[in-house]
Amino acid sequence: MDCPRTPSESFRFVYTINRDFIPFALVSILSVIRSQTRRCEFHIVHDGDLHDADQSDIGKLIDANGASVAFHRVGDQFPRQFAQHSDWDVSVLYRLALPQILPAEIERVVYLDGDTLVRGPLDELFNLDLGDSGLAAVPEAHPAVERLGLPPESAYLNSGVLAIDLATWRSKRTSEAMLDKVMQDPDRWVYPDQDILAVQFAGGWTRLAPEYNVTHRFFSGPDALPLPTPDPPVIHFSGQGSKPWQTWRPHPFADEFWQLAEVVRDAGFELPNRPQKKRRWYQRGIAAAYRNRRRRIRQQRRDKAAAERQMRRKMLQARDREMVLQFAGEMTVRRGPFTGLCYPEAYSHGSTLAAKLLGTYEAELQPVLERLLAKDYPVIIDVGGAEGYYAIGCAMRWPDAQVLAYELQREARAAIAEMAAANGVADRLVVQAECMFGDLFGRRGLVICDIEGGEAELLVNERAAEAFAESDFLIETHDLFRPGICERLHEQFAATHDVTVIDAILDEERPNHWSLPELANLSQPRQAQVLGERRAGPMQWLLCESKHPFPHRPDTAKHAA
C-alpha cells in the first residue's frame, strides 16, 4: 500500500473520535499515511476525553510515520444536550461543525470514520470541484429518504467518507443551519449525521464513486453488490457487529486491517485480539477432525472450480480478441442501429466484442430500437452502461437528447468516457456510478436497464407507477438470478405502460437468424462462436412503452440490420 510521495501541499484529513476508539482510528490513520502520494496532516476532533498523554502517544506514532497531527477540543457552545435524545454519542455530530472547530486557514478536508481502511491515493477527493454545496459523498440506497420527507428524487448518503469545502460552508453558514436543525427536532434523527446532511443538501451534492466508500453492501447478504474495482481505495467496515475486531466472520480486507493493527499494538496501544470462531464440544476430537478434512476437500474443490472458471474466462477473452482481429479489425460497428460506432480499443465489459462490432449483439432488440428512433426522447438513461455500447450508440442516434450512463465498475466508466470522446459525444454524455431509485423518479425519456439482477432492487417499488409512468423502459430481466422478476416487473408496469416481452436467442441458434457475408465460409458451430454472447441461460427483455406517448421526430435516418 506504500506510495511514493511528491513534495507539495499536505493532504488534510479529519477524524472525530473518543478515547475508546483511539487504536482503531490509528489503524485507519496508518493506512492513510502508507497509501497517499503527499504528506498527510491529520486533525483529530475530540470532546476533551483525549488526555495529554493520549495526545502525546498518538503524536509520536503519527510523527514516526512521516505525518503530522493537531488536536481540536470541541467548545462548550456545542449542543451536547442532543445526547439526551439519542443513543448516539454526540461526537457523531462533530463533522457537521468542522468549519467552526478547525482553524480558518484550513479550507478543504477529507473526513474519515475511524473504521475505514484507506488502500489507495485520494488525490481526486482533494482536487474535485465540490460546487455550491461544498460536499462530496458516496450515495447509497436507503429508506430514510421517505422517512425524512425528502423529495423522492433525492439521494441519501453515507457519511463515513466526506470531502468538505470548509470555506463554502463558512460563507453560507452551513454548519450553523445544520446544528439548528439538530435541536429543533432532536427526536427526528435516526442516523443523526447522515440524516441531517441528507436534509441540508437535499438540493444536491457532489457524488463520489462507490470505490471511495466500500461498505458492507458489497460483502454481506445474498444481494451483495460486486466490488466497483478489484482494488478499491477505501474500505469502510460499516455495520455494527461486522467490524474485524468484532467478528470472526471472513472479510476480504480483514487481513490488511490486522497487519496494521499489529503496528499500532507494537506502539503500545491496546487492541483486542483477532476474534476466533468458538469451538463447541462437538467440534473437537476425531469426529471434528473428519468434518474439517471434508471441509478442506470441499474448499479445495471450490478453489479448483474458481481457478478453472478464471482460466476459461481468460481463454474466452483471448478468443474474442482473436475473432475481433479476424472479422472486425477496423473496430467499428458494421451494421444495426449503431452503425459507425467506433471502439478506441478492443475492450468490452461483461460481454463479447465481436458480436457488437459485427452488429448482431442483442439483435433481437434491433427492430425495437429502430421503432423507438421515431420517438423524440429528451433524456436517455443507460443503467448498467458497460463500456458504453448503448449509451454512446444512443447519443449518436438521438443527437438532441441528453444521455446519462450509470455503471458501477470503475474500469468500465473510464472506457465509457474514452469511447464518448472518440465518437464526438462527450459533451452530451454524463457518466455516473450507481443508479438510485430517485435518479429515475419522474424522469421523461428512455431508460435502458441491464444490471444482472439488480433490476429487482432498483425498479420494484410501491411508488413505481408514480415514478416511472412518463418514461419508456427497455429492461433485460434475469430470472436466472432473480426467479420471477420478469413476471413481477411485467405486472408492475402493466398499469402504466404497454408491455412487450422479447425472448433472447440462444448462441447455437444465432447463425440461423443472422447470415453475415463475412462468416459465409465458416461452419455453423464456428459462426455460433463468433456471434455468441455467452449468456448464462435464457433471458428476456421487457419493452415498457409509456401510455403518455412521446412526440415523433421529424426525420430519423434508419440503418438496415
C-alpha atoms as one frame of an Amber mdcrd trajectory, in Angstrom:
protein
   0.000   0.000   0.000   3.043   2.330   0.223   3.085   5.116  -2.407   5.986
   7.398  -3.423   5.410  10.915  -2.137   5.899  14.138  -4.040   6.815  17.400
  -2.300   3.651  19.500  -2.362   0.904  20.797  -0.127  -0.194  18.315   2.528
  -3.457  16.445   2.381  -5.593  17.286   5.410  -7.656  14.514   6.973 -10.093
  14.814   9.861 -11.197  12.193  12.395 -13.690  12.722  15.215 -13.046  10.120
  17.906 -13.424   9.416  21.580 -10.834   7.742  23.786 -12.224   4.230  23.355
 -11.803   4.382  19.589  -8.178   5.598  19.539  -6.493   2.309  18.486  -8.958
   1.589  15.671  -8.679   5.126  14.315  -4.883   4.790  14.402  -5.135   1.762
  12.137  -7.088   3.934   9.703  -4.582   6.791  10.039  -1.632   4.471   9.314
  -3.432   3.158   6.255  -3.836   6.741   5.021  -0.172   7.591   5.541   1.008
   4.484   3.695  -1.266   4.938   0.702  -1.011   8.657  -0.168   1.227  10.430
  -2.655   1.617  13.539  -0.454   2.488  14.232   3.138  -0.550  13.860   5.372
  -1.745  16.285   8.020  -4.282  14.911  10.490  -6.773  16.832  12.598  -8.347
  14.884  15.427 -11.512  16.362  16.912 -12.493  15.219  20.411 -14.644  16.162
  23.379 -11.872  16.506  25.959 -11.523  12.799  26.781  -8.219  12.521  24.893
  -5.762  13.256  27.712  -2.396  14.899  27.241  -0.717  11.506  27.473  -3.024
  10.096  24.798  -2.275  13.005  22.500   1.438  12.618  23.073   1.375   8.884
  22.264  -0.746   9.428  19.162   1.528  12.250  18.013   4.653  10.106  18.402
   3.217   7.291  16.283   1.997   9.615  13.525   5.241  11.628  13.527   7.292
   8.435  13.342   5.432   7.564  10.148   6.163  10.868   8.431   2.947  12.795
   9.068   1.725  15.482  11.455  -1.269  15.792  13.760  -3.201  18.517  15.562
  -5.887  18.030  18.206  -9.033  20.127  18.498 -11.287  20.066  21.530 -14.933
  20.892  20.819 -16.055  24.052  22.568 -18.696  24.279  25.280 -21.150  26.010
  22.938 -21.711  22.783  21.009 -25.274  21.394  21.611 -24.298  18.410  23.740
 -27.846  18.131  25.064 -28.570  16.249  21.833 -27.267  13.150  23.623 -30.370
  13.234  25.846 -32.493  12.427  22.782 -30.317   9.832  21.086 -28.430   6.598
  21.679 -25.625   8.004  19.533 -22.594   9.656  21.089 -22.685  13.406  20.475
 -19.306  13.133  18.689 -21.192  11.800  15.658 -22.280  15.397  15.026 -18.830
  16.971  15.211 -18.260  16.523  11.490 -21.152  18.922  10.925 -19.338  21.681
  12.784 -15.856  21.319  11.278 -15.786  24.872   9.842 -16.263  26.220  13.386
 -13.876  23.774  15.057 -10.918  23.893  12.655  -8.720  26.967  12.032  -9.959
  29.420   9.413  -6.919  28.857   7.154  -7.997  25.242   6.528 -10.303  25.289
   3.509 -10.516  21.695   2.210 -10.509  18.468   4.217 -11.437  14.840   3.808
 -13.316  13.443   6.773 -12.906   9.719   7.508 -14.653   7.493  10.008 -12.311
   5.665  12.343 -13.392   2.279  10.954 -12.115   2.962   7.425  -9.125   1.369
   5.728  -7.511   3.502   3.022  -5.716   1.498   0.360  -5.079   3.945  -2.459
  -4.362   7.609  -3.236  -7.192  10.053  -2.573  -5.894  12.907  -4.739  -9.222
  13.044  -6.577 -11.073  13.943  -3.387  -8.825  16.961  -2.821  -8.960  18.125
  -6.448 -12.676  17.572  -7.029 -14.936  20.535  -7.768 -17.419  20.468  -4.880
 -19.741  23.013  -6.442 -22.163  25.175  -4.481 -22.762  22.516  -1.823 -19.135
  22.175  -0.754 -19.782  18.490  -0.078 -18.956  15.184  -1.776 -20.009  11.760
  -0.515 -20.923   8.306  -1.761 -24.690   7.853  -2.219 -26.473   4.725  -1.091
 -29.980   3.360  -1.383 -31.782   3.898   1.926 -35.428   4.156   3.032 -34.549
   7.264   5.071 -35.409   9.438   2.058 -39.103   8.730   2.627 -38.801   8.790
   6.430 -37.256  12.251   6.331 -39.931  13.569   3.980 -37.393  14.431   1.282
 -38.341  14.813  -2.380 -38.441  11.342  -3.949 -35.704  12.255  -6.417 -33.322
  12.944  -3.511 -30.428  10.652  -2.716 -29.197   9.522   0.681 -25.503   9.411
   1.531 -23.041   7.548   3.702 -21.121   9.982   5.894 -18.117   7.717   6.550
 -16.111   9.468   3.828 -16.749  13.151   3.111 -14.872  15.723   1.061 -15.761
  19.138   2.509 -15.008  22.649   1.299 -14.904  24.419   4.656 -14.675  27.849
   3.006 -18.005  27.286   1.240 -19.650  26.065   4.434 -18.330  29.080   6.337
 -19.573  31.565   3.763 -23.041  30.000   3.728 -23.171  29.302   7.482 -23.967
  25.695   6.633 -22.808  24.314   9.962 -24.959  26.731  11.915 -28.002  25.753
   9.835 -27.394  22.037  10.424 -26.852  22.403  14.165 -30.054  24.427  14.390
 -31.849  21.524  12.708 -30.384  19.177  15.311 -32.093  20.847  18.221 -35.295
  21.971  16.522 -36.458  18.345  16.343 -33.843  16.132  18.052 -36.059  13.043
  18.069 -36.308  13.046  14.270 -32.776  11.868  13.580 -32.315   8.083  13.471
 -28.836   8.298  11.912 -28.082  11.830  13.110 -25.173  12.943  10.952 -26.386
  11.270   7.744 -29.998  12.308   8.221 -29.091  15.954   8.791 -26.687  16.036
   5.835 -29.347  14.456   3.619 -31.897  17.087   4.642 -29.471  20.011   4.416
 -28.195  19.017   0.960 -31.404  17.608  -0.499 -30.983  20.084  -3.338 -27.805
  18.346  -4.461 -24.232  17.496  -3.553 -21.311  16.010  -5.456 -21.440  12.253
  -5.787 -18.341  10.193  -5.185 -17.883   6.854  -6.906 -18.621   3.867  -4.628
 -15.000   2.716  -4.552 -14.317   5.645  -2.204 -16.572   4.158   0.480 -16.932
   0.391   0.056 -19.315  -0.566   2.848 -20.960  -3.790   3.989 -23.319  -3.531
   0.979 -20.538  -5.125  -1.069 -19.820  -8.017   1.265 -22.861  -9.157   3.240
 -26.002 -10.986   2.243 -27.116 -12.793  -0.907 -27.712  -9.486  -2.714 -24.224
  -8.094  -2.091 -23.030  -5.767  -4.850 -19.947  -6.622  -6.919 -16.856  -4.642
  -5.962 -16.631  -1.488  -8.094 -12.966  -2.260  -8.692 -10.767  -5.197  -7.597
  -8.531  -2.790  -5.680 -10.863  -0.234  -4.002  -9.133   2.777  -2.403 -11.362
   2.959   0.710 -12.900   0.098   2.680 -15.427   1.094   5.318 -16.074  -1.551
   7.963 -19.615  -0.306   8.432 -22.374  -2.110  10.266 -22.445  -2.902  13.955
 -21.010  -6.324  14.706 -19.292  -6.642  11.331 -16.004  -4.867  12.051 -12.822
  -7.015  12.068 -12.366  -6.668  15.821 -15.994  -7.646  16.477 -16.403 -10.834
  14.467 -14.509 -13.878  13.234 -16.559 -13.927  10.039 -14.310 -13.558   6.984
 -13.904 -10.215   5.281 -11.662  -9.952   2.201  -9.793  -6.966   3.654  -9.617
  -8.020   7.306  -6.034  -9.299   6.954  -4.883  -5.837   5.858  -6.554  -4.351
   8.922  -4.826  -6.779  11.289  -1.402  -6.211   9.700  -1.665  -2.517  10.544
  -3.240  -3.330  13.914  -0.016  -5.123  14.873   1.938  -1.921  14.202  -0.448
   0.009  16.447  -0.203  -2.662  19.147   3.612  -2.630  18.966   3.468   1.142
  19.559   1.866   0.495  22.947  -1.837   0.872  22.199  -4.249  -1.762  23.424
  -6.147  -3.609  20.726  -8.322  -6.697  21.140  -7.060  -9.941  19.709  -8.454
 -11.091  16.425 -11.737 -12.903  17.161 -11.711 -16.635  16.599 -14.652 -18.859
  15.914 -15.641 -20.660  19.103 -15.259 -24.415  19.043 -18.084 -26.347  20.671
 -17.626 -29.748  22.260 -18.774 -31.478  19.087 -16.176 -29.554  17.088 -13.293
 -31.305  18.836 -11.888 -34.821  18.634 -11.928 -37.415  15.865 -15.374 -36.519
  14.502 -14.398 -32.860  14.228 -11.131 -33.757  12.514 -13.082 -35.791   9.953
 -15.512 -32.929   9.337 -12.668 -30.436   8.999 -10.945 -32.697   6.496 -14.138
 -32.931   4.460 -14.486 -29.142   4.581 -10.917 -28.731   3.351 -11.611 -31.081
   0.478 -14.784 -29.198  -0.450 -12.921 -25.900  -0.247 -10.151 -27.270  -2.456
 -12.787 -28.298  -4.991 -14.343 -24.843  -4.876 -10.922 -23.229  -5.303 -10.167
 -25.509  -8.229 -13.508 -24.726  -9.856 -12.908 -20.983  -9.371  -9.445 -21.299
 -10.931 -10.913 -23.208 -13.872 -13.578 -20.542 -14.349 -10.901 -17.854 -14.327
  -8.834 -19.778 -16.872 -11.905 -20.264 -19.056 -12.738 -16.573 -18.780  -9.232
 -15.635 -19.920  -9.399 -18.168 -22.750 -12.744 -16.763 -23.937 -11.415 -13.197
 -23.751  -8.399 -14.211 -25.831 -10.685 -15.952 -28.331 -12.899 -12.870 -28.531
  -9.879 -10.657 -29.262  -8.778 -13.105 -31.944 -12.225 -13.037 -33.578 -12.278
  -9.237 -33.444  -8.948  -9.031 -35.257 -10.043 -11.617 -37.817 -13.561 -10.401
 -38.608 -13.838  -6.780 -37.399 -10.327  -5.412 -37.173 -11.397  -1.860 -38.058
 -13.048  -1.675 -34.585 -16.203  -0.018 -35.900 -19.762  -1.358 -35.672 -20.693
  -2.543 -39.185 -24.474  -2.799 -39.120 -27.545  -2.341 -36.991 -28.869   0.815
 -35.307 -25.411   1.821 -34.075 -23.562   1.504 -37.387 -20.397   3.590 -37.324
 -19.884   3.449 -33.554 -16.105   3.400 -33.090 -14.271   1.445 -30.391 -10.932
   3.065 -29.450  -9.627  -0.243 -28.098 -10.605  -3.917 -28.040 -12.433  -3.789
 -24.731 -15.983  -4.878 -23.926 -17.160  -5.003 -20.340 -19.096  -8.136 -19.376
 -19.964  -9.223 -22.930 -18.423 -10.282 -26.218 -16.997  -7.619 -28.503 -17.034
  -9.434 -31.847 -20.843  -9.574 -31.966 -21.055  -5.852 -31.180 -18.656  -4.890
 -33.958 -20.358  -7.198 -36.452 -23.688  -5.612 -35.497 -25.513  -8.705 -34.221
 -25.204  -8.078 -30.487 -28.672  -8.384 -28.937 -30.014  -8.179 -32.481 -33.381
  -9.294 -31.118 -33.731  -5.687 -29.973 -32.833  -4.025 -33.259 -36.408  -3.834
 -34.596 -37.445  -2.346 -31.257 -34.672   0.248 -31.344 -35.474   1.206 -34.938
 -39.070   1.798 -33.875 -38.032   3.785 -30.786 -35.881   6.003 -33.006 -39.079
   7.649 -34.187 -39.681   9.000 -30.669 -38.246  12.317 -29.563 -36.681  11.483
 -26.186 -35.249  14.463 -24.276 -33.265  12.155 -21.987 -31.842   8.649 -22.429
 -30.619   6.802 -19.332 -28.470   3.674 -19.654 -28.327   1.784 -16.357 -25.523
  -0.761 -16.472 -23.622   1.093 -19.166 -20.760  -1.418 -19.528 -18.180   0.150
 -21.871 -20.790   2.414 -23.485 -22.250   0.455 -26.417 -25.838   1.545 -25.793
 -25.157   4.914 -24.155 -22.872   6.191 -26.911 -24.848   4.490 -29.676 -27.989
   6.251 -28.451 -26.149   9.563 -28.174 -25.224   9.218 -31.847 -28.757   8.314
 -32.991 -30.558  10.852 -30.776 -28.304  13.899 -31.281 -30.634  16.231 -29.381
 -31.003  14.054 -26.276 -29.061  14.259 -23.052 -27.575  10.850 -22.230 -26.766
   9.553 -18.738 -24.789   6.346 -18.276 -24.698   4.607 -14.888 -22.011   1.974
 -14.398 -20.787   0.590 -11.081 -17.408  -0.673 -12.342 -14.605   1.862 -12.366
 -12.763   0.384 -15.368 -15.938   0.401 -17.446 -16.717   4.040 -16.527 -13.286
   5.033 -17.814 -13.986   3.133 -21.050 -17.318   4.968 -21.496 -15.567   8.333
 -21.195 -12.854   7.283 -23.654 -15.317   5.959 -26.229 -17.582   9.010 -25.873
 -14.628  11.245 -26.736 -13.667   9.012 -29.685 -17.196   9.298 -31.084 -17.621
  13.035 -30.501 -20.462  12.844 -27.952 -18.586  13.554 -24.715 -20.286  16.941
 -24.354 -23.748  15.303 -24.178 -22.886  12.288 -22.046 -22.780  12.246 -18.247
 -21.222   9.204 -16.571 -22.254   8.270 -13.030 -21.537   5.236 -10.879 -24.540
   3.742  -9.069 -28.114   4.471 -10.140 -30.677   5.048  -7.372 -34.466   4.908
  -7.480 -34.565   8.685  -7.071 -32.448   9.142 -10.208 -35.299   7.694 -12.267
 -38.187   9.199 -10.337 -40.390  11.359 -12.537 -37.987  11.368 -15.478 -39.362
  11.539 -19.006 -37.293   9.717 -21.562 -35.948   6.275 -22.435 -34.414   4.049
 -19.754 -32.298   1.048 -20.823 -31.558  -1.259 -17.890 -29.205  -4.256 -17.759
 -27.771  -4.769 -14.268 -27.515  -8.548 -13.849 -30.446  -9.000 -11.480 -30.120
  -5.631  -9.756 -33.316  -4.550 -11.504 -35.172  -6.137  -8.588 -33.793  -3.592
  -6.089 -33.839  -0.628  -8.461 -37.206  -0.944 -10.181 -39.538  -2.956  -7.959
 -41.090  -0.294  -5.759 -44.500   0.513  -4.354 -44.183   4.006  -5.876 -43.275
   2.684  -9.331 -46.485   3.868 -11.007 -45.827   7.419  -9.837 -42.104   7.249
 -10.516 -41.912   5.621 -13.940 -45.168   6.467 -15.743 -43.634   9.113 -18.016
 -40.701   7.072 -19.384 -40.226   4.159 -21.753 -38.207   1.261 -20.356 -36.186
  -1.461 -22.062 -35.229  -3.904 -19.298 -33.175  -7.075 -19.535 -34.594  -9.357
 -16.859 -32.519 -12.012 -15.152 -34.858 -14.684 -13.830 -31.841 -16.930 -13.664
 -30.533 -14.743 -10.789 -33.892 -13.476  -9.516 -36.586 -16.082 -10.204 -39.887
 -14.464 -11.113 -38.505 -10.961 -11.697 -39.736 -10.801 -15.311 -43.285 -11.599
 -14.245 -43.054  -9.203 -11.298 -41.906  -6.296 -13.466 -44.474  -7.133 -16.152
 -47.220  -6.937 -13.553 -45.870  -3.695 -12.091 -45.548  -1.845 -15.416 -48.779
  -3.119 -16.987 -50.908  -0.415 -15.358 -48.917   2.499 -16.783 -47.221   1.028
 -19.870 -47.829  -1.175 -22.890 -45.551  -4.143 -22.157 -43.941  -6.429 -24.737
 -41.826  -9.480 -23.866 -38.849 -10.220 -26.138 -37.055 -13.578 -25.838 -33.291
 -13.873 -26.273 -31.992 -16.313 -28.876 -29.550 -18.962 -27.696 -25.995 -18.833
 -29.040 -26.202 -22.061 -31.034 -29.304 -20.778 -32.855 -27.938 -17.357 -33.784
 -26.433 -18.398 -37.182 -29.957 -19.467 -38.227 -31.246 -15.937 -37.648 -28.417
 -13.750 -38.968 -26.386 -14.707 -42.015 -23.358 -12.458 -42.469 -21.273 -12.463
 -45.672 -18.003 -12.223 -43.715 -18.836 -15.507 -41.973 -20.172 -17.365 -45.044
 -17.175 -19.720 -45.277 -17.374 -20.789 -41.647 -19.128 -23.842 -40.292 -22.283
 -23.258 -38.276 -20.581 -24.109 -34.948 -17.807 -21.631 -35.760 -20.367 -18.970
 -36.709 -22.101 -19.611 -33.395 -18.778 -18.942 -31.655 -18.305 -15.646 -33.459
 -21.892 -14.459 -32.977 -22.332 -15.936 -29.498 -22.976 -13.721 -26.490 -22.213
 -16.350 -23.840 -25.269 -15.775 -21.700 -25.598 -17.856 -18.559 -29.082 -19.026
 -19.583 -32.299 -17.998 -21.329 -33.003 -14.283 -20.991 -35.883 -11.954 -21.739
 -36.360  -8.249 -22.238 -39.362  -6.173 -21.322 -40.216  -3.251 -23.546 -42.463
  -0.977 -21.480 -43.835   1.918 -23.529 -45.451   4.722 -21.577 -49.150   5.354
 -22.128 -48.173   9.033 -22.309 -46.793   8.960 -25.869 -43.703  10.877 -26.948
 -43.740  13.281 -29.888 -42.374  11.916 -33.155 -39.067  13.054 -34.530 -39.445
  14.723 -37.937 -36.576  12.836 -39.519 -34.838   9.647 -38.423 -32.295   8.157
 -40.753 -32.523   4.417 -40.312 -29.874   1.760 -40.663 -30.725  -1.653 -42.027
 -29.937  -4.527 -39.682
